[in-house]
Every structure is written in C-alpha cells, then in structure tokens.
Amino acid sequence: MTNHFQANGLNGGQKLPISVAIITLNEEKNIARALKSVEWAAEVVIYDSGSTDLTVEIAQKMGAKVTNGAWLGFGSTKHQVTALASHDWILSIDADEEVSPELRNEISAKLMNLNIETAYRLPRLSNFLGRWIRHGGWYPDYQVRLFNRLHAEWNQSNVHEKVEAKNYESLISNLNHYVFKNISHQIQTNDKYSSLLANDLQEKGKKFSWFHFLTKPSVKFIECYIWKLGFLDGWPGYVIARNAAHSVFMKWSKLKELQMLPENKI
C-alpha cells in the first residue's frame, strides 16, 4: 500500500508534508544546525524537557512549534512529541543531528512512493574529534527515523528506544551526527547510559556475572578496534574503542553496585 501526496516537493517550491519531531534539553549549540537542515519540511515540532539555555528561543525564532513538558524517558518522550505533530509522516531526528542535502533529496524523490506500513532506516554518519567515523561499528549505524505514525510508533523503552513497525526498509543517504563535543562529553554520556543499561538489566532480573565483568570490556575493545576496523579511523578510532570498553565495564560495575544495595538483596 502506498500513499499519494499532492505536494510537488522541493522542485515545486512547496514544503513536503512531513512533521519533523525533535526532543531537546539544553541544545543551544546544536538546534539551529538541525533546524536549518529540515527547512524543506512543512512542520517542526519540539518537545523540550526543561532547557535552561537558549534552545527554546532559538527554535521558536526559526519557526519550530515548541511544547514544554517533563522528561518521560527516551521512548515515551519521543512518542509524546510524535503525537504533537500535524502530519502522519514523521521524520524523527535528534538535536545533534543534521539531514544531509543528499538525504533531503532522496526523501523528496521517494516520498510519493513510500509505503505507509513501512518504517525507514537511515544510515547515520557520526563526526567525532573532527573526523567522520566510518569504522569501529559506528557506520552505517542504521536508525529507524522515517515512518507513518498511523502504522508505526516508538516503544516505551527508557533507553535503546526503537520504532516498532510491520516492515522496515533502508534509505541510502546519510543522516549526519555531531555526536560528542569532546572526549569529556563522550565520557559523561557513557556514564549516563551505563547507568540506564545497568538499571535495565536489574529490572529484567539479570544477575551480575564475574565472567562478563572480566571479559566483556576487553572483547568490546577488540570488537571495535580490530574486528570492525576502528584503527582505520586513526586516533579517534582508538579513543572510541577504549571508551566503548570502559562503558561496558561501567555497566557491569553498576549492576554489581545495584545488587549490593540492602533493598536488592534477597
């Protein structure tokens, strides 16, 4: 089943009938770049969960519709911003991402023939330490971001959220990702996500394993740096592999910490 858009797209001078959905929190350094990359879309809706910088002011000045609300977890918050959209076709991007001109043109060319029961994966290319990273497991890093909300939706997961749909297909043009400002930002993010992942393991009843604790960090480094050719990305590739290993170490360490708490002991 395909949809039938009447818009002429970019070539006809009309904006495409898509709602771009973004969640934000203190993204003043990124939001303008993201919004500029989707000026061709009919609407941008933003759900902001308490920014204290200029994120909201910049977004509103650039024409985005901003709603303020509490943080609900990644899956639930993205589900919420999708519900605020005016159009059923949703392009979900993060504030630190940018729709490349090639991806814009591909969406415009294919929009009339998109299947409403299919969610579309976008290859994501990340920039870290001034370099586009193409190895180490970072690329193509497919992300399901383009879907019709009548036939697909975000799940309610607090971390590693995903769009659930009947079918999936992939586009070929990149969604650009300005992933971390610097190494400290990467470490802070890994610390945050390792806590979320440890809590997720705890909630699922996963028990701490000394074997996993002692082996998985080293395996992760070898996977990223050797098996997935991270060494071809130079120094940034080494930093990525090292920090990926440390993130795994932190996840298992935090799971052990959670299970040592008196309230979690049986």
C-alpha positions in Angstrom: 0.0 0.0 0.0 1.4 3.4 -0.9 0.4 6.9 0.0 -0.5 9.6 -2.6 1.0 13.0 -1.8 -0.1 16.0 -3.9 2.9 18.2 -2.9 5.4 18.9 -5.5 8.3 18.7 -3.0 11.5 20.6 -3.3 11.4 21.1 -7.0 7.9 22.6 -7.0 8.8 25.1 -4.2 6.4 23.6 -1.7 7.4 22.1 1.6 7.0 18.4 2.0 4.0 17.2 4.1 6.2 15.8 6.8 6.5 16.7 10.5 10.0 16.7 11.9 10.0 15.7 15.5 12.8 16.6 17.9 13.3 16.2 21.7 15.6 18.7 23.4 17.3 19.6 26.6 19.9 22.4 26.6 20.8 22.1 22.9 21.5 25.7 22.0 24.8 24.8 20.3 23.1 22.2 18.0 19.5 23.1 17.4 20.0 25.8 14.8 22.0 23.4 12.6 19.4 20.7 12.9 16.5 23.1 12.1 18.3 24.6 9.1 18.7 21.1 7.7 14.9 20.5 7.7 13.7 23.8 6.4 12.1 21.9 3.5 9.6 20.1 5.8 6.2 21.5 6.4 6.5 21.4 10.2 9.0 21.0 13.0 7.6 20.1 16.5 9.9 20.1 19.5 9.3 18.6 23.0 11.6 20.4 25.4 12.1 18.9 28.9 13.4 21.9 30.8 16.1 23.7 28.9 17.8 26.5 30.8 19.8 27.8 27.9 18.6 29.4 24.6 17.3 26.2 23.0 13.6 27.2 23.1 14.2 30.8 22.0 16.3 29.7 19.0 13.8 27.1 18.0 10.8 29.4 18.2 12.7 32.1 16.3 13.4 29.6 13.5 9.7 28.6 13.3 9.5 25.4 15.3 6.5 24.6 17.4 7.8 24.1 21.0 6.0 22.3 23.8 7.5 22.1 27.3 7.0 19.1 29.5 8.6 16.6 31.9 11.2 14.1 30.8 9.4 10.7 30.3 12.3 8.5 29.3 13.6 8.3 25.7 10.9 6.1 24.2 7.9 7.8 25.9 9.2 11.3 25.2 9.7 10.6 21.5 6.2 9.0 21.5 4.9 12.2 23.0 6.4 14.6 20.5 5.2 12.4 17.7 1.6 12.8 19.0 2.0 16.6 18.8 2.7 16.5 15.0 0.1 17.7 12.4 1.3 15.3 9.7 1.2 11.5 9.9 4.6 11.1 8.2 7.2 11.7 10.8 10.9 12.3 10.5 12.4 12.0 13.9 15.9 13.5 14.4 18.0 14.4 17.5 19.1 18.0 18.1 22.7 17.0 17.4 21.8 15.5 14.0 21.6 17.1 10.6 19.7 15.9 7.5 22.3 15.9 4.7 21.4 17.5 1.4 21.6 14.1 -0.2 19.1 12.6 2.3 16.8 15.6 1.8 16.8 15.0 -1.9 16.3 11.3 -1.5 13.3 11.8 0.8 11.8 14.3 -1.7 12.3 12.0 -4.6 10.8 8.9 -2.9 8.1 10.5 -0.8 5.2 9.8 -3.1 6.0 6.1 -3.2 6.7 5.4 0.5 4.8 2.5 1.9 2.7 3.7 4.9 3.2 0.3 6.6 7.0 0.5 6.4 9.4 2.4 8.7 12.6 3.6 7.0 16.1 3.2 8.3 18.6 6.0 7.7 22.4 5.4 7.7 23.9 7.7 10.3 27.4 9.1 9.9 29.0 10.5 13.1 31.6 13.2 13.4 33.9 12.9 16.4 37.1 14.8 17.2 36.9 16.5 13.8 36.7 13.3 11.8 33.8 11.4 10.1 33.9 8.0 11.6 33.3 5.1 9.2 34.5 2.1 11.2 34.5 0.6 14.7 30.8 -0.2 14.5 29.8 3.4 14.1 28.8 3.3 10.5 26.3 2.8 8.9 24.6 2.7 12.3 21.1 2.5 10.8 18.4 4.4 12.7 14.7 4.0 12.0 13.6 7.6 11.8 11.0 8.0 9.0 7.6 6.4 9.5 3.9 6.9 9.3 2.6 7.3 12.8 -0.7 5.5 11.9 1.2 2.3 11.3 4.3 2.6 13.5 5.3 4.1 16.8 8.1 4.5 19.4 8.1 1.9 22.1 8.2 2.9 25.7 11.8 1.9 26.5 13.8 4.3 28.7 17.0 3.5 26.7 17.7 2.0 23.3 14.2 3.1 22.2 13.1 2.0 18.8 10.3 2.5 16.3 8.1 -0.6 16.0 6.5 -1.2 12.6 5.3 -4.1 10.4 8.0 -3.6 7.8 11.4 -2.0 7.5 13.4 -0.7 4.6 16.6 1.4 4.3 17.4 4.6 2.5 20.9 5.2 1.2 21.8 8.8 2.1 23.3 9.8 5.4 21.9 11.4 8.5 24.8 13.4 9.9 25.5 13.1 13.6 27.7 15.5 15.6 27.9 13.0 18.4 30.2 14.5 21.1 31.7 17.9 21.7 34.9 16.4 23.1 36.2 13.4 25.0 34.8 14.6 28.3 31.4 14.8 26.7 31.7 11.2 25.5 32.7 10.0 28.9 29.8 11.9 30.6 27.4 10.4 28.1 28.8 6.9 28.5 28.4 7.3 32.3 24.8 8.2 31.9 24.0 5.4 29.5 25.8 2.8 31.5 23.6 3.7 34.5 20.5 3.3 32.4 21.6 0.0 31.0 22.6 -1.3 34.4 19.1 -0.4 35.7 17.6 -2.1 32.7 19.5 -5.3 33.4 18.4 -5.1 37.0 14.7 -4.6 36.1 14.9 -7.7 33.8 16.3 -9.8 36.6 19.8 -10.1 35.2 22.4 -11.3 37.7 25.9 -9.9 38.0 28.4 -12.1 36.3 32.1 -12.1 37.2 32.8 -13.7 33.8 31.1 -11.0 31.9 32.6 -8.3 34.1 36.1 -9.5 33.5 35.9 -10.4 29.8 33.3 -8.2 28.1 35.2 -4.9 28.3 38.3 -6.4 26.6 36.1 -8.2 24.0 34.4 -4.9 23.3 37.7 -3.1 22.6 38.9 -5.9 20.3 35.5 -5.8 18.5 35.6 -2.1 17.9 39.3 -1.6 17.2 40.2 -4.8 15.4 37.2 -6.7 14.1 35.3 -3.6 13.0 38.5 -1.8 11.7 38.4 1.1 14.2 42.1 1.5 13.7 41.4 2.9 10.2 39.8 6.0 11.9 43.1 6.9 13.4 43.4 8.4 16.9 39.6 9.0 17.2 39.1 5.3 16.4 41.3 4.3 19.3 39.5 6.7 21.7 36.2 5.3 20.6 37.2 1.7 21.2 38.7 2.5 24.6 35.7 4.4 25.8 33.3 1.7 24.5 35.2 -0.9 26.6 35.1 1.4 29.6 31.3 1.9 29.1 30.8 -1.9 29.3 33.0 -2.1 32.4 30.8 0.7 34.0 27.6 -1.1 33.1 28.6 -4.3 34.8 30.2 -2.5 37.8 26.9 -0.5 38.3 24.9 -3.7 38.1 27.1 -5.2 40.9 26.6 -2.0 42.9 22.8 -2.1 42.5 22.7 -5.7 43.6 24.8 -5.0 46.7 22.3 -2.5 48.0 20.4 -3.8 51.0 17.0 -3.4 49.4 18.1 -5.5 46.4 19.4 -8.4 48.5 17.3 -11.5 48.9 
